[in-house]
Amino acid sequence: MKMKKLIAQCICIFGIISTVYTGEKEWDSFVLTLTWPVTMCKFCNLANKKCVVPAKIWEIHGLWPGYSNGDCAPRNCSISHPFNKDEIKDLLDQLNKYWPNQLPKRPQYDFWAHEWEAHGRCATIVKDTGTELKYFNKTLDLRLINDVGSILSSAGISPGKSYELTAVEGALKRGTGGQPLVLCGNVENKTWISEILICMNKSFKVTDCPQPNCRPKSRKKTLPPDDPCEEMVFYPESEKELY
């Protein structure tokens, strides 16, 4: 079956809001999405969902196939097998550290299963992400290469303070080699840094992120939040700021 027949349902390239899109072209880029766990848990608490901060490091949300022009991206492809937890059993230590499930009431494998079903199966047309094991292993490798916490710290941007968005973006561009997309959550008259999106081509060379062209009619709130950031952004430091 040709790829164009398999890509039928798409979401915005950055997972901002779900929408249905019928497309025939093959996707041409990846988005590595990293989440700041303190912000994630802040908004979980606001939504009355129990959340834990396993470690104050930038965690993986996912590695998503997409389009370099910002069009709606493929989702829920059927070109590979459904999630099989046995295939990633040798990666559990790394997954629990860098790609943890922050919602303790959900099954351990639930988050990874979702990311594989929604995004990973679409990625199997690329050799380095051609199997479930390769997909998760490659995503972990990309997280280690793109250590945004160290990049920000080296630029004098540390948790606990507010910064100009342009300073955050500039530090990330210098550190990764491409213009990132920084997403936020708005609460208590502050814009909290929520996610950092790093875009790359199919060869995993970092590129500038496009602005998304996928515009649904209605907006659905997500966890972690993915609102556009204001000119000043707050980089929360610890659990004490959650309540």
Secondary structure, DSSP 4 states (H G I P E B T S, - for coil): --HHHH--EEE-TTSSSB------SPP-EEEEEEE-HHHHHHHHHHTT-----S-SS-EEEEEEEE-TT---EEES--SSPPP-GGGGGGGHHHHHHHS----TTS-TTHHHHHHHHHTGGGGGGSGGGSSHHHHHHHHHHHHHHS-HHHHHHHTT--TTEEEEHHHHHHHHHHHHSS--EEEEEEETTEEEEEEEEEEEETT--EEPPPPP----SS----SS--EEP-SEEEE--SGGGG-
